[in-house]
């Protein structure tokens, strides 16, 4: 009896935040969605350095959907997305 040696495909999710859409690992997308559901849209106005203001708007639209692997299509026949830069913005 032989066993499959390949790892199962990572579950992916389609995440919408405001008007932007992202495809990422489901576990990471869930964490982002959980945090962003508490955010509100905000406009920043900078007239002078001593007069910056932040105007609070409506809650952010956050949507989370699991995506079956057979529904994902890569451009130019690529097998997987190119790895992104691993620069950490927060330490």
N, C-alpha and C positions, 0 to 999 in steps of 0.2 A: 504494500500500500504506500503510495507516495503522498506527500503533503505539499501544498502550495508554499513556495518560499517567498513569494512577493507579499508586500504589505497591502492591506486593503486600502482602497482609495479614501483619502481624507474627505470627510463630509464638509461640503462647502455651503455658504449662505450668501444670499443677496441682501445687502444692507442699504437702506435708503436713509439719509440724514439730510433733511431739508430738500434741496433739489439735486443733490449729488447721490450717485449710486456706486456701490462697491461690492466686489466679490472677494470673499476671504474665508478662511477656515471658520467653521460654524462656532467652535468654542470661543474663538477670539471675537467674532461678530456679536455673540451673545453678551460678552462683557461690555463691549462698546455700546450696544443698544441699552443695556441696563443703566449705564452711566448717563447716556445722552437723553434718556427719557425725562430727566430732571432739569435739563437745560432750557433756556429761553433765548430766542433770537435777540440780538442786541446790536444797535448801531453806535458806532464810535464817531464822535465829532471833535475835531481838534482845531480850534480857532487860534489859540495862543497856548504857550506851554502852561499857563496857569488857568486856562479855561477849557480843559478837555471835559467832555461830558459823555455819558453812556445812556442811551435811551432804550429801555427794555420794551421788547415786543411780545409776540405770542410764543407759546411753547413750540419747540422744534418738532417737526414731523419726523418720527423715527419708525421705520418698518423693518421687519426681519422675516426672511423667507428661506427655508432650506431648499437647496437646489440639487436635484439628482445629477450624478456625474454624467449621464448620457445627454443632458441638456446643455452642457457647457461646450462651446465651440471656441477654439483658439484661432487667432488670425494667422494667415499664411501657413496653415497646417502644423503649427508648433504643437508639441506634446504637452508642455507645461509653461506657465508664465515665467518670464525671466526673473531671477531673484532680485528683489529690491535692495537698495542700499541699507545697510544695517546701522546707520547712524542713529544713536539715541538722542532724542531731544530733551528728555528729562532724566535727571540722575538721582 
